[in-house]
């Protein structure tokens, strides 16, 4: 997914790509209260421990933390589940994937699109084992070393 000039990340789950193998990504809307949008615009939300799950035929973002907005009488609950806005066909496809072994819906980032709507980038992911994490780190180190060697050769 490429972000255009007006889109910017509000919250990111940087650990997700380390802990999970992301098979595919998709964009989902979020059903938010007004104070939650204000908190997002300030960049105070956290999705590090969050995941998406199915309840009553809909998908919800669970364990995302949106702190209370200061100076507001009508605040939201910081840890409440938030409904994800997706098409029925996408929900059915994701629920089928969740029911398979080892598949998790991991939120990767929250951002505002060009229309000013809060969007969530969801990743369809499989958990990595310790050996897989080491292999990924080894590959990343080799790519870095290879780039350095090529730069030195071209001088």
Secondary structure, 3 states (H helix, E strand, C coil): CCCCCCCEEEEECCCHHHHEEEEEEEEEEECCCHHHHHHHHHCCCECCCCEEEEECCEEEEECCECCCCCCCCCCCCCCCCEEEECCHHHHHHHHHHHHCCCEEEEEEEEEECCCCCEEEEEEEEEECCHHHHHHHHHHHHHHHHHHHHHHHHCC
